[in-house]
Amino acid sequence: MSDTRNVVSLSGGKDSTALWLWARRTGLDPVAVYIDTGWEWDGHHGYLDLLEAKVGHLHRIAPSGSFEDATRKKKSFPSRVRKWCTEELKLKPFRDWLDEYRDLAAVDVRVLVGIRREEGGDRADPEKFPEREWSDFYDCEVFRPILDWTIEDVIREHHRAGVPLHPLYHHGAERVGCFPCVNASKAELAIVGRLAPERVAQIRDLETEMGATMFVEDIRTEKERNGGEGPSVRPIGIDEVMVWARTARGGKQLTLFQPRTGCARWGICDLPKPSGAAQ
């Protein structure tokens, strides 16, 4: 297999979309692949339709089971400590697709991933996330070409292509993906409650069915946390989480007005808005 195809792992978020736009613009002729966990916001697939109409064909891959199916099978929600959802619903299905694509197309592949150091955390560490490395898991090279991009570079790529950002950003979200993610912030949880009460009801039903909660509260004292002692947590039902998400800092009063959204922070207000964006 002498030919190598570039494959973009696309989430629909601003960074992976900018990567796809850049790869097309620079002649890399990428194949774009989206893995559907069955746990995204209802408006997500409409945005993917828009991307496909404006940018090009998108392979949409659904794992054998959704987030809800996997939660029932494992009899527990994923957590920050036991985050099985990424591997089971994203990484393994993508690897399986790559293997099948290699065989059918008789090509090698190179995976393009849209992450940036500016986002912080482990992504800022060049040893953990170099620009290029061999992945035994995918059995191919992984290329991260936008590692050193700024948010301005990302927005500029969207402007250049005339492609709007995902409508969730216009609603104030910081990221796009599972709705909600187990790592969701307070503000992101408030957006879920505001836009998708049916998802809150779905979580409530799952919690009742399994006798477990999706979120927990760390109830260690500051001294215990600083001392590195083991975690001590309290389960929190989704209804309590939703009440907390609507409160101001400290949880002592309700927040009546939402903060300024990513539109103003990132300079995307003059980009065309996709269907479902806040007016």
Secondary structure as a PSIPRED ss2 file (coil, helix, strand):
# PSIPRED VFORMAT (PSIPRED V4.0)

   1 M C   1.000  0.000  0.000
   2 S C   1.000  0.000  0.000
   3 D C   1.000  0.000  0.000
   4 T E   0.000  0.000  1.000
   5 R E   0.000  0.000  1.000
   6 N E   0.000  0.000  1.000
   7 V E   0.000  0.000  1.000
   8 V E   0.000  0.000  1.000
   9 S E   0.000  0.000  1.000
  10 L C   1.000  0.000  0.000
  11 S C   1.000  0.000  0.000
  12 G C   1.000  0.000  0.000
  13 G C   1.000  0.000  0.000
  14 K H   0.000  1.000  0.000
  15 D H   0.000  1.000  0.000
  16 S H   0.000  1.000  0.000
  17 T H   0.000  1.000  0.000
  18 A H   0.000  1.000  0.000
  19 L H   0.000  1.000  0.000
  20 W H   0.000  1.000  0.000
  21 L H   0.000  1.000  0.000
  22 W H   0.000  1.000  0.000
  23 A H   0.000  1.000  0.000
  24 R H   0.000  1.000  0.000
  25 R H   0.000  1.000  0.000
  26 T C   1.000  0.000  0.000
  27 G C   1.000  0.000  0.000
  28 L C   1.000  0.000  0.000
  29 D C   1.000  0.000  0.000
  30 P C   1.000  0.000  0.000
  31 V E   0.000  0.000  1.000
  32 A E   0.000  0.000  1.000
  33 V E   0.000  0.000  1.000
  34 Y E   0.000  0.000  1.000
  35 I E   0.000  0.000  1.000
  36 D C   1.000  0.000  0.000
  37 T C   1.000  0.000  0.000
  38 G C   1.000  0.000  0.000
  39 W C   1.000  0.000  0.000
  40 E C   1.000  0.000  0.000
  41 W C   1.000  0.000  0.000
  42 D C   1.000  0.000  0.000
  43 G C   1.000  0.000  0.000
  44 H H   0.000  1.000  0.000
  45 H H   0.000  1.000  0.000
  46 G H   0.000  1.000  0.000
  47 Y H   0.000  1.000  0.000
  48 L H   0.000  1.000  0.000
  49 D H   0.000  1.000  0.000
  50 L H   0.000  1.000  0.000
  51 L H   0.000  1.000  0.000
  52 E H   0.000  1.000  0.000
  53 A H   0.000  1.000  0.000
  54 K H   0.000  1.000  0.000
  55 V C   1.000  0.000  0.000
  56 G C   1.000  0.000  0.000
  57 H C   1.000  0.000  0.000
  58 L E   0.000  0.000  1.000
  59 H E   0.000  0.000  1.000
  60 R E   0.000  0.000  1.000
  61 I E   0.000  0.000  1.000
  62 A C   1.000  0.000  0.000
  63 P C   1.000  0.000  0.000
  64 S C   1.000  0.000  0.000
  65 G C   1.000  0.000  0.000
  66 S C   1.000  0.000  0.000
  67 F H   0.000  1.000  0.000
  68 E H   0.000  1.000  0.000
  69 D H   0.000  1.000  0.000
  70 A H   0.000  1.000  0.000
  71 T H   0.000  1.000  0.000
  72 R H   0.000  1.000  0.000
  73 K H   0.000  1.000  0.000
  74 K H   0.000  1.000  0.000
  75 K C   1.000  0.000  0.000
  76 S C   1.000  0.000  0.000
  77 F C   1.000  0.000  0.000
  78 P C   1.000  0.000  0.000
  79 S C   1.000  0.000  0.000
  80 R C   1.000  0.000  0.000
  81 V C   1.000  0.000  0.000
  82 R C   1.000  0.000  0.000
  83 K C   1.000  0.000  0.000
  84 W H   0.000  1.000  0.000
  85 C H   0.000  1.000  0.000
  86 T H   0.000  1.000  0.000
  87 E H   0.000  1.000  0.000
  88 E H   0.000  1.000  0.000
  89 L H   0.000  1.000  0.000
  90 K H   0.000  1.000  0.000
  91 L H   0.000  1.000  0.000
  92 K H   0.000  1.000  0.000
  93 P H   0.000  1.000  0.000
  94 F H   0.000  1.000  0.000
  95 R H   0.000  1.000  0.000
  96 D H   0.000  1.000  0.000
  97 W H   0.000  1.000  0.000
  98 L H   0.000  1.000  0.000
  99 D H   0.000  1.000  0.000
 100 E H   0.000  1.000  0.000
 101 Y H   0.000  1.000  0.000
 102 R H   0.000  1.000  0.000
 103 D H   0.000  1.000  0.000
 104 L H   0.000  1.000  0.000
 105 A H   0.000  1.000  0.000
 106 A C   1.000  0.000  0.000
 107 V C   1.000  0.000  0.000
 108 D E   0.000  0.000  1.000
 109 V E   0.000  0.000  1.000
 110 R E   0.000  0.000  1.000
 111 V E   0.000  0.000  1.000
 112 L E   0.000  0.000  1.000
 113 V C   1.000  0.000  0.000
 114 G C   1.000  0.000  0.000
 115 I C   1.000  0.000  0.000
 116 R C   1.000  0.000  0.000
 117 R H   0.000  1.000  0.000
 118 E H   0.000  1.000  0.000
 119 E H   0.000  1.000  0.000
 120 G C   1.000  0.000  0.000
 121 G H   0.000  1.000  0.000
 122 D H   0.000  1.000  0.000
 123 R H   0.000  1.000  0.000
 124 A H   0.000  1.000  0.000
 125 D C   1.000  0.000  0.000
 126 P C   1.000  0.000  0.000
 127 E C   1.000  0.000  0.000
 128 K C   1.000  0.000  0.000
 129 F C   1.000  0.000  0.000
 130 P C   1.000  0.000  0.000
 131 E C   1.000  0.000  0.000
 132 R E   0.000  0.000  1.000
 133 E E   0.000  0.000  1.000
 134 W E   0.000  0.000  1.000
 135 S E   0.000  0.000  1.000
 136 D C   1.000  0.000  0.000
 137 F C   1.000  0.000  0.000
 138 Y C   1.000  0.000  0.000
 139 D C   1.000  0.000  0.000
 140 C E   0.000  0.000  1.000
 141 E E   0.000  0.000  1.000
 142 V E   0.000  0.000  1.000
 143 F E   0.000  0.000  1.000
 144 R C   1.000  0.000  0.000
 145 P C   1.000  0.000  0.000
 146 I C   1.000  0.000  0.000
 147 L C   1.000  0.000  0.000
 148 D C   1.000  0.000  0.000
 149 W C   1.000  0.000  0.000
 150 T C   1.000  0.000  0.000
 151 I H   0.000  1.000  0.000
 152 E H   0.000  1.000  0.000
 153 D H   0.000  1.000  0.000
 154 V H   0.000  1.000  0.000
 155 I H   0.000  1.000  0.000
 156 R H   0.000  1.000  0.000
 157 E H   0.000  1.000  0.000
 158 H H   0.000  1.000  0.000
 159 H H   0.000  1.000  0.000
 160 R H   0.000  1.000  0.000
 161 A H   0.000  1.000  0.000
 162 G C   1.000  0.000  0.000
 163 V C   1.000  0.000  0.000
 164 P C   1.000  0.000  0.000
 165 L C   1.000  0.000  0.000
 166 H C   1.000  0.000  0.000
 167 P H   0.000  1.000  0.000
 168 L H   0.000  1.000  0.000
 169 Y H   0.000  1.000  0.000
 170 H H   0.000  1.000  0.000
 171 H C   1.000  0.000  0.000
 172 G C   1.000  0.000  0.000
 173 A C   1.000  0.000  0.000
 174 E C   1.000  0.000  0.000
 175 R C   1.000  0.000  0.000
 176 V C   1.000  0.000  0.000
 177 G C   1.000  0.000  0.000
 178 C C   1.000  0.000  0.000
 179 F C   1.000  0.000  0.000
 180 P C   1.000  0.000  0.000
 181 C C   1.000  0.000  0.000
 182 V C   1.000  0.000  0.000
 183 N C   1.000  0.000  0.000
 184 A C   1.000  0.000  0.000
 185 S C   1.000  0.000  0.000
 186 K H   0.000  1.000  0.000
 187 A H   0.000  1.000  0.000
 188 E H   0.000  1.000  0.000
 189 L H   0.000  1.000  0.000
 190 A H   0.000  1.000  0.000
 191 I H   0.000  1.000  0.000
 192 V H   0.000  1.000  0.000
 193 G H   0.000  1.000  0.000
 194 R H   0.000  1.000  0.000
 195 L H   0.000  1.000  0.000
 196 A C   1.000  0.000  0.000
 197 P H   0.000  1.000  0.000
 198 E H   0.000  1.000  0.000
 199 R H   0.000  1.000  0.000
 200 V H   0.000  1.000  0.000
 201 A H   0.000  1.000  0.000
 202 Q H   0.000  1.000  0.000
 203 I H   0.000  1.000  0.000
 204 R H   0.000  1.000  0.000
 205 D H   0.000  1.000  0.000
 206 L H   0.000  1.000  0.000
 207 E H   0.000  1.000  0.000
 208 T H   0.000  1.000  0.000
 209 E H   0.000  1.000  0.000
 210 M H   0.000  1.000  0.000
 211 G C   1.000  0.000  0.000
 212 A C   1.000  0.000  0.000
 213 T C   1.000  0.000  0.000
 214 M C   1.000  0.000  0.000
 215 F E   0.000  0.000  1.000
 216 V E   0.000  0.000  1.000
 217 E E   0.000  0.000  1.000
 218 D E   0.000  0.000  1.000
 219 I C   1.000  0.000  0.000
 220 R C   1.000  0.000  0.000
 221 T C   1.000  0.000  0.000
 222 E H   0.000  1.000  0.000
 223 K H   0.000  1.000  0.000
 224 E H   0.000  1.000  0.000
 225 R H   0.000  1.000  0.000
 226 N H   0.000  1.000  0.000
 227 G C   1.000  0.000  0.000
 228 G C   1.000  0.000  0.000
 229 E C   1.000  0.000  0.000
 230 G C   1.000  0.000  0.000
 231 P C   1.000  0.000  0.000
 232 S C   1.000  0.000  0.000
 233 V E   0.000  0.000  1.000
 234 R E   0.000  0.000  1.000
 235 P E   0.000  0.000  1.000
 236 I E   0.000  0.000  1.000
 237 G C   1.000  0.000  0.000
 238 I H   0.000  1.000  0.000
 239 D H   0.000  1.000  0.000
 240 E H   0.000  1.000  0.000
 241 V H   0.000  1.000  0.000
 242 M H   0.000  1.000  0.000
 243 V H   0.000  1.000  0.000
 244 W H   0.000  1.000  0.000
 245 A H   0.000  1.000  0.000
 246 R C   1.000  0.000  0.000
 247 T E   0.000  0.000  1.000
 248 A C   1.000  0.000  0.000
 249 R H   0.000  1.000  0.000
 250 G H   0.000  1.000  0.000
 251 G H   0.000  1.000  0.000
 252 K C   1.000  0.000  0.000
 253 Q C   1.000  0.000  0.000
 254 L E   0.000  0.000  1.000
 255 T C   1.000  0.000  0.000
 256 L C   1.000  0.000  0.000
 257 F C   1.000  0.000  0.000
 258 Q C   1.000  0.000  0.000
 259 P C   1.000  0.000  0.000
 260 R C   1.000  0.000  0.000
 261 T C   1.000  0.000  0.000
 262 G H   0.000  1.000  0.000
 263 C H   0.000  1.000  0.000
 264 A H   0.000  1.000  0.000
 265 R H   0.000  1.000  0.000
 266 W H   0.000  1.000  0.000
 267 G C   1.000  0.000  0.000
 268 I C   1.000  0.000  0.000
 269 C C   1.000  0.000  0.000
 270 D C   1.000  0.000  0.000
 271 L C   1.000  0.000  0.000
 272 P C   1.000  0.000  0.000
 273 K C   1.000  0.000  0.000
 274 P C   1.000  0.000  0.000
 275 S C   1.000  0.000  0.000
 276 G C   1.000  0.000  0.000
 277 A C   1.000  0.000  0.000
 278 A C   1.000  0.000  0.000
 279 Q C   1.000  0.000  0.000
